[in-house]
Amino acid sequence: MGELTASQSVRLATLPEGYTVVGEKEGAPLLERPDGRLVRLQPNGRLATAKLVARVQSYLSVERC
């Protein structure tokens, strides 16, 4: 993960128990909330709903001509 902004660092330090960093998207940490939903920690320290836009399809299910 890249460097955090000062606002992101403060927010991470003050999050309630149960939040877990699970990855990164476009330089922003992705957090899993205690209820299982994903949120993105924006550079200004605010949490935003994380929208997962990429869908992976197994190469095994692709038909070949």
Chimera marker file (.cmm) of the C-alpha trace (Angstrom):
<marker_set name="trace">
<marker id="1" x="0.000" y="0.000" z="0.000" r="1" g="1" b="0" radius="0.5"/>
<marker id="2" x="1.198" y="3.493" z="-0.791" r="1" g="1" b="0" radius="0.5"/>
<marker id="3" x="1.735" y="6.267" z="1.685" r="1" g="1" b="0" radius="0.5"/>
<marker id="4" x="-1.298" y="7.420" z="3.635" r="1" g="1" b="0" radius="0.5"/>
<marker id="5" x="-2.332" y="11.034" z="3.919" r="1" g="1" b="0" radius="0.5"/>
<marker id="6" x="-2.344" y="12.600" z="7.382" r="1" g="1" b="0" radius="0.5"/>
<marker id="7" x="-6.158" y="12.473" z="7.381" r="1" g="1" b="0" radius="0.5"/>
<marker id="8" x="-6.185" y="8.770" z="6.481" r="1" g="1" b="0" radius="0.5"/>
<marker id="9" x="-3.683" y="7.979" z="9.250" r="1" g="1" b="0" radius="0.5"/>
<marker id="10" x="-5.758" y="9.819" z="11.844" r="1" g="1" b="0" radius="0.5"/>
<marker id="11" x="-8.951" y="8.107" z="10.697" r="1" g="1" b="0" radius="0.5"/>
<marker id="12" x="-7.369" y="4.639" z="10.793" r="1" g="1" b="0" radius="0.5"/>
<marker id="13" x="-6.160" y="5.273" z="14.341" r="1" g="1" b="0" radius="0.5"/>
<marker id="14" x="-9.631" y="6.343" z="15.505" r="1" g="1" b="0" radius="0.5"/>
<marker id="15" x="-11.812" y="3.697" z="13.816" r="1" g="1" b="0" radius="0.5"/>
<marker id="16" x="-13.952" y="1.568" z="16.125" r="1" g="1" b="0" radius="0.5"/>
<marker id="17" x="-12.905" y="-2.012" z="16.788" r="1" g="1" b="0" radius="0.5"/>
<marker id="18" x="-13.812" y="-4.497" z="14.083" r="1" g="1" b="0" radius="0.5"/>
<marker id="19" x="-12.644" y="-2.623" z="10.972" r="1" g="1" b="0" radius="0.5"/>
<marker id="20" x="-10.023" y="-4.526" z="8.961" r="1" g="1" b="0" radius="0.5"/>
<marker id="21" x="-7.812" y="-3.306" z="6.110" r="1" g="1" b="0" radius="0.5"/>
<marker id="22" x="-8.331" y="-5.825" z="3.291" r="1" g="1" b="0" radius="0.5"/>
<marker id="23" x="-6.695" y="-4.164" z="0.297" r="1" g="1" b="0" radius="0.5"/>
<marker id="24" x="-6.206" y="-1.051" z="-1.744" r="1" g="1" b="0" radius="0.5"/>
<marker id="25" x="-8.021" y="0.535" z="-4.681" r="1" g="1" b="0" radius="0.5"/>
<marker id="26" x="-6.539" y="3.475" z="-6.585" r="1" g="1" b="0" radius="0.5"/>
<marker id="27" x="-4.200" y="4.268" z="-3.707" r="1" g="1" b="0" radius="0.5"/>
<marker id="28" x="-6.913" y="4.274" z="-1.053" r="1" g="1" b="0" radius="0.5"/>
<marker id="29" x="-7.196" y="1.564" z="1.632" r="1" g="1" b="0" radius="0.5"/>
<marker id="30" x="-10.200" y="-0.748" z="1.437" r="1" g="1" b="0" radius="0.5"/>
<marker id="31" x="-11.677" y="-1.608" z="4.805" r="1" g="1" b="0" radius="0.5"/>
<marker id="32" x="-14.119" y="-4.309" z="5.816" r="1" g="1" b="0" radius="0.5"/>
<marker id="33" x="-16.674" y="-3.089" z="8.317" r="1" g="1" b="0" radius="0.5"/>
<marker id="34" x="-17.827" y="-5.309" z="11.197" r="1" g="1" b="0" radius="0.5"/>
<marker id="35" x="-21.025" y="-6.041" z="9.200" r="1" g="1" b="0" radius="0.5"/>
<marker id="36" x="-18.942" y="-7.329" z="6.250" r="1" g="1" b="0" radius="0.5"/>
<marker id="37" x="-19.496" y="-4.382" z="3.892" r="1" g="1" b="0" radius="0.5"/>
<marker id="38" x="-16.506" y="-2.810" z="2.151" r="1" g="1" b="0" radius="0.5"/>
<marker id="39" x="-15.669" y="0.875" z="2.455" r="1" g="1" b="0" radius="0.5"/>
<marker id="40" x="-12.902" y="2.980" z="0.939" r="1" g="1" b="0" radius="0.5"/>
<marker id="41" x="-10.849" y="5.380" z="3.052" r="1" g="1" b="0" radius="0.5"/>
<marker id="42" x="-10.653" y="8.539" z="0.948" r="1" g="1" b="0" radius="0.5"/>
<marker id="43" x="-7.597" y="10.846" z="1.063" r="1" g="1" b="0" radius="0.5"/>
<marker id="44" x="-9.578" y="13.346" z="3.177" r="1" g="1" b="0" radius="0.5"/>
<marker id="45" x="-10.216" y="10.649" z="5.825" r="1" g="1" b="0" radius="0.5"/>
<marker id="46" x="-13.869" y="10.054" z="5.031" r="1" g="1" b="0" radius="0.5"/>
<marker id="47" x="-15.284" y="6.592" z="4.462" r="1" g="1" b="0" radius="0.5"/>
<marker id="48" x="-17.101" y="5.940" z="1.199" r="1" g="1" b="0" radius="0.5"/>
<marker id="49" x="-18.956" y="2.885" z="-0.050" r="1" g="1" b="0" radius="0.5"/>
<marker id="50" x="-16.614" y="0.739" z="-2.122" r="1" g="1" b="0" radius="0.5"/>
<marker id="51" x="-18.057" y="-0.346" z="-5.443" r="1" g="1" b="0" radius="0.5"/>
<marker id="52" x="-16.466" y="-3.419" z="-6.887" r="1" g="1" b="0" radius="0.5"/>
<marker id="53" x="-16.631" y="-3.031" z="-10.644" r="1" g="1" b="0" radius="0.5"/>
<marker id="54" x="-14.376" y="-5.800" z="-11.852" r="1" g="1" b="0" radius="0.5"/>
<marker id="55" x="-15.826" y="-9.243" z="-12.257" r="1" g="1" b="0" radius="0.5"/>
<marker id="56" x="-13.594" y="-12.217" z="-12.928" r="1" g="1" b="0" radius="0.5"/>
<marker id="57" x="-14.702" y="-15.043" z="-15.139" r="1" g="1" b="0" radius="0.5"/>
<marker id="58" x="-12.843" y="-18.288" z="-14.957" r="1" g="1" b="0" radius="0.5"/>
<marker id="59" x="-11.056" y="-19.288" z="-18.148" r="1" g="1" b="0" radius="0.5"/>
<marker id="60" x="-12.477" y="-22.764" z="-17.589" r="1" g="1" b="0" radius="0.5"/>
<marker id="61" x="-16.022" y="-21.573" z="-18.283" r="1" g="1" b="0" radius="0.5"/>
<marker id="62" x="-15.166" y="-19.867" z="-21.588" r="1" g="1" b="0" radius="0.5"/>
<marker id="63" x="-16.183" y="-21.860" z="-24.657" r="1" g="1" b="0" radius="0.5"/>
<marker id="64" x="-13.583" y="-22.221" z="-27.384" r="1" g="1" b="0" radius="0.5"/>
<marker id="65" x="-14.508" y="-22.275" z="-31.075" r="1" g="1" b="0" radius="0.5"/>
<link id1="1" id2="2" r="1" g="1" b="0" radius="0.2"/>
<link id1="2" id2="3" r="1" g="1" b="0" radius="0.2"/>
<link id1="3" id2="4" r="1" g="1" b="0" radius="0.2"/>
<link id1="4" id2="5" r="1" g="1" b="0" radius="0.2"/>
<link id1="5" id2="6" r="1" g="1" b="0" radius="0.2"/>
<link id1="6" id2="7" r="1" g="1" b="0" radius="0.2"/>
<link id1="7" id2="8" r="1" g="1" b="0" radius="0.2"/>
<link id1="8" id2="9" r="1" g="1" b="0" radius="0.2"/>
<link id1="9" id2="10" r="1" g="1" b="0" radius="0.2"/>
<link id1="10" id2="11" r="1" g="1" b="0" radius="0.2"/>
<link id1="11" id2="12" r="1" g="1" b="0" radius="0.2"/>
<link id1="12" id2="13" r="1" g="1" b="0" radius="0.2"/>
<link id1="13" id2="14" r="1" g="1" b="0" radius="0.2"/>
<link id1="14" id2="15" r="1" g="1" b="0" radius="0.2"/>
<link id1="15" id2="16" r="1" g="1" b="0" radius="0.2"/>
<link id1="16" id2="17" r="1" g="1" b="0" radius="0.2"/>
<link id1="17" id2="18" r="1" g="1" b="0" radius="0.2"/>
<link id1="18" id2="19" r="1" g="1" b="0" radius="0.2"/>
<link id1="19" id2="20" r="1" g="1" b="0" radius="0.2"/>
<link id1="20" id2="21" r="1" g="1" b="0" radius="0.2"/>
<link id1="21" id2="22" r="1" g="1" b="0" radius="0.2"/>
<link id1="22" id2="23" r="1" g="1" b="0" radius="0.2"/>
<link id1="23" id2="24" r="1" g="1" b="0" radius="0.2"/>
<link id1="24" id2="25" r="1" g="1" b="0" radius="0.2"/>
<link id1="25" id2="26" r="1" g="1" b="0" radius="0.2"/>
<link id1="26" id2="27" r="1" g="1" b="0" radius="0.2"/>
<link id1="27" id2="28" r="1" g="1" b="0" radius="0.2"/>
<link id1="28" id2="29" r="1" g="1" b="0" radius="0.2"/>
<link id1="29" id2="30" r="1" g="1" b="0" radius="0.2"/>
<link id1="30" id2="31" r="1" g="1" b="0" radius="0.2"/>
<link id1="31" id2="32" r="1" g="1" b="0" radius="0.2"/>
<link id1="32" id2="33" r="1" g="1" b="0" radius="0.2"/>
<link id1="33" id2="34" r="1" g="1" b="0" radius="0.2"/>
<link id1="34" id2="35" r="1" g="1" b="0" radius="0.2"/>
<link id1="35" id2="36" r="1" g="1" b="0" radius="0.2"/>
<link id1="36" id2="37" r="1" g="1" b="0" radius="0.2"/>
<link id1="37" id2="38" r="1" g="1" b="0" radius="0.2"/>
<link id1="38" id2="39" r="1" g="1" b="0" radius="0.2"/>
<link id1="39" id2="40" r="1" g="1" b="0" radius="0.2"/>
<link id1="40" id2="41" r="1" g="1" b="0" radius="0.2"/>
<link id1="41" id2="42" r="1" g="1" b="0" radius="0.2"/>
<link id1="42" id2="43" r="1" g="1" b="0" radius="0.2"/>
<link id1="43" id2="44" r="1" g="1" b="0" radius="0.2"/>
<link id1="44" id2="45" r="1" g="1" b="0" radius="0.2"/>
<link id1="45" id2="46" r="1" g="1" b="0" radius="0.2"/>
<link id1="46" id2="47" r="1" g="1" b="0" radius="0.2"/>
<link id1="47" id2="48" r="1" g="1" b="0" radius="0.2"/>
<link id1="48" id2="49" r="1" g="1" b="0" radius="0.2"/>
<link id1="49" id2="50" r="1" g="1" b="0" radius="0.2"/>
<link id1="50" id2="51" r="1" g="1" b="0" radius="0.2"/>
<link id1="51" id2="52" r="1" g="1" b="0" radius="0.2"/>
<link id1="52" id2="53" r="1" g="1" b="0" radius="0.2"/>
<link id1="53" id2="54" r="1" g="1" b="0" radius="0.2"/>
<link id1="54" id2="55" r="1" g="1" b="0" radius="0.2"/>
<link id1="55" id2="56" r="1" g="1" b="0" radius="0.2"/>
<link id1="56" id2="57" r="1" g="1" b="0" radius="0.2"/>
<link id1="57" id2="58" r="1" g="1" b="0" radius="0.2"/>
<link id1="58" id2="59" r="1" g="1" b="0" radius="0.2"/>
<link id1="59" id2="60" r="1" g="1" b="0" radius="0.2"/>
<link id1="60" id2="61" r="1" g="1" b="0" radius="0.2"/>
<link id1="61" id2="62" r="1" g="1" b="0" radius="0.2"/>
<link id1="62" id2="63" r="1" g="1" b="0" radius="0.2"/>
<link id1="63" id2="64" r="1" g="1" b="0" radius="0.2"/>
<link id1="64" id2="65" r="1" g="1" b="0" radius="0.2"/>
</marker_set>
